[in-house]
Amino acid sequence: MLAESICSRATFEGVREEGKLALGQSNSATFLRPISGGHVNAVAHARHRGRTSWVWQVEISDDEERLCALVQVVVAVREAT
């Protein structure tokens, strides 16, 4: 949920001036280790910024900067109607 929220918002910020919307299309998470305390940290990188979809990779880490999950998120870009 965290990864999709970050990526959907970032895509929307990138396309809203064109009168477009961003809609979560799919996501796939690989969990590497649990986070049982502290903060959950996420860094998202846009890998593809297309006309109809954006593809993101998100790294989720703990407070010790250990990689805990990798998430790929695809966000659909559509005309606002």
C-alpha positions, 0 to 999 in steps of 0.5 A: 500500500505504501509503495502504490500510494507514493507512486500513484501520487508522484505520477499524478504530480507529473501528469496533472498539468496535462489534464491527466489522472494517475490510477494504480494498475498493478504492483508486485512485492518481494519481501526480503526481511521483516520490519518489526520496529522503528520506521519503514522507509521507502524510496521510489524510482521512475523507470519508465514515464510513458504516455499511458503508463509509468513503471516504478521500482520502490525499495523498502528499508528499515532504520538500519538501511537494510533492504526489506522489500522490493516493489514494482508498481505500474500506474496507468495514465488516463485523460481526466473526463 
